[in-house]
Each structure stands twice: as structure tokens, then as C-alpha cells.
Amino acid sequence: MANFDWLKSVGATQEAVAVLNDQPKVFATIIAVLIGLTVELGLLAAIHFATLKPEQKKKKNKKEKKEKKEKPAKAKKIKDNGAFAPGRS
């Protein structure tokens, strides 16, 4: 017989644990349904992205591409001629 007492640590009530201990097939069914729904969701997402029309797909503008290619401008160094430096005359 299955022992589902470990579910109490994640918040299951004593009644829920008693039901699972009495009918362990319920737990297996819940897990199978969750796995099935996850697989179905993955397939739906794959079909959705595979069947997008070209005009529905996100396109990058030429301006965005140019901005990404350009390197940020470097800060220009200011030449110090020493006119205002302390200790110099």
C-alpha cells in the first residue's frame, strides 16, 4: 500500500492523504493528466509558431539593425595643458 504522508509537508490535509493512501490510483491519474496537458501545450505552441504567416512574424527594422551594429561613441579625452594645476606656475 502506498504511503503519501510526505504530502503533509507540502500542505495536504489529513483527509486528502487518507484518500490517496486508500486509492493510490488517483495520484497516478493526476500526474498522468498533468503530463498530458503539458505535452499538449507544447505541441500547440510548436504548431502555432510553425504556421505563422510571414507578415505575422516580428521583423526588425533597418534602423534597429543599424543602431545595434554601431558602436557607442567613446568619450573624448580632454587634454590638460597644466594651466590650472595646483603647484605649477
N, C-alpha and C positions, 0 to 999 in steps of 0.2 A: 504494500500500500504506500502511496506517495505521501511525503511529508512536506507540507507547504507552510510550515511555521516561520520560515525565513521571510515570508511576505509581510509579517507583522512589522518588521523593521522598516519597511517602505510605506507603511500606513494602512495596511489591510486590516479590516475589522475581524473580530473573532468569528463572526458569522460567515464572512467570506472565506476565511481559512478553513472553517469546518466544511463548507460546501466543496471546496477544492479537494480537501482530504477525502471526502466521501465520493466525489465524482471527478477524478483527475482528467478525464477526457475533455472537460470544459476548458481547462487550462491549455491543453494541446490545440483545441479548436480555436481559441482566442489567438494564440500565437500564429497558427496557420492562416487565419483571416488577416492578421496584421501584415504578415509576409506577402500574402497575395495582393493586398491593397498597395503595398509598396512597389511590387513588381508592375502592377497595372499602371500606377502613376508614372513610373519610369518609362514604360512603353508609350504612354500618352504624350509625355514630354518629348520623347525621341521622334514620334510621328509628327508632332506639332512643328518642331524645328526643321524636320526634313521636308515638309510640304509647304514651307513659307514661299510665297512668290518673291521674285527679286525686288520688286518695289516695296515689299513689306519689310525686307531686311534693312537693318540700320546701316546707312552709308556714312562714311566720313567725308566731310567737305574738304576741298582742296586747301582752304585757308587753315583748317585744323592741322592738316598734314604738314604744311609749310612751317607753322608755328612749332610743331614738335621737332622738326628737323633742325631749325635754327637753334644755335646755342645761345644761352643767355649772355648778355653783354657783360664783359668783365669791367670791374671798377677801375677807373684810370687812377694811376698813382700821381699824387701831387708832388712836384719837385720842391725840395726845401733848399732855398738859397742861403739859409742861415741868418737872414736879416733880423728876425725876431727871436732868435735863440738866446736864452739867458747865458751869460758868461762870455759872450762874444762881443767884440766891439767893432 
